């Protein structure tokens, strides 16, 4: 039976070969053309499938881009609603420190200024000189309480120390006599002074001196259990503001992006502390402004100014409020030989009395900061709401 089946198979193959051999040249030609046509059709179909696949991929890419743009637009609406675009700066003379009777009281006075600044969300504090000092940095050694020009530097250093998150202070503030009693001050407890278990999209950090792989970013300490790997390589010891990405708990390192220190304010409406600037004179407060367009609202404070109750403010980007020292802004003006005006009111767009009908003959500068900023706060907020609505 098996032998018969094998014989039948051989007979069939031989008959097929015989039939193929019996084809005429015209039939062979036709068969080859049909084969080429089938092959061409197969290639065309394959190309069409490839084109359709690419088209689908492009369509998905466009849809993803549309979703991304839509999300960005929604985020921008949130930022426009929550974010704060304007800034508030205050300026005061460092000479008010010389009015304190002891190192502890000098330190406490600077702490009062810092507390008032963060309560009213001040973005920049300028310490200007009334004594002819040219110091423009807090670097260097302490020269003694009451020494000429040292009050400005000491106040600036204490303000910087208090603004810095606690977990970063060892990295930026070595032991210094100016900070001898700073540990006794009330903490500022700003939004960026985060505990290790606090959840926040933004954090302040310091770049660490650790080896990194080529093409990878540096590591930073942002006060968490894990270090953060940022998106670029930076010099160790630099302070950075980091926006944390959504995290996988199993990852060894957290991923983050270095952003501008103003991003928490402009994007999420978070108050992210203040910067400190030393100015050699009252005039330098204006001329050394860090904003390209300068201060578009300038306010001087004096008991000789106009009543603040009648003051209104329109749209603005950067507001500056200047306070005088023990002898008022008149003494600050007299100490600045570069200003050719006799009346300090000429320096400002608005010259205000922020505490009309005061019961004391004098208002101390640290008191004036609290009184003035509490009066100006609703006016700034109202102007910002008008800007957002327009």
Secondary structure, 3 states (H helix, E strand, C coil): CHHHHHHHHHHHHHHHHHHHHCCCHHHHHHHHHHHHHHHHHHHHHHHHHHHHHHHHHHHHHHHHHHHHHHHHHHHHHHHHHHCCCCEEEEEEEHHHHHHCCCHHHHHHHHHHHHHHHHHCCCCEEEEECCCCCCCCCCCCCCCCCCCCCHHHHHHHHHHHHHHCCHHHHHHHCCCCHHHCCHHHCCCCCCCCCCCCCCCCCEEEEEECCCCCCCCCCCEEECCCCCCEECCCCCCCCCEEEEEECCCCCCCCCEEEEEECCCHHHHHHCCCCCCEEEEECCHHHHHHCCCCCCCCCEEEEEEEEEEEHHHCCCCCCCEEEEECCECCHHHHHHHHCCCCCCCCHHHHCCEEEECCCCCCCCCCCHHHHHHHHHHHHHHHHHHHHHHHHHC
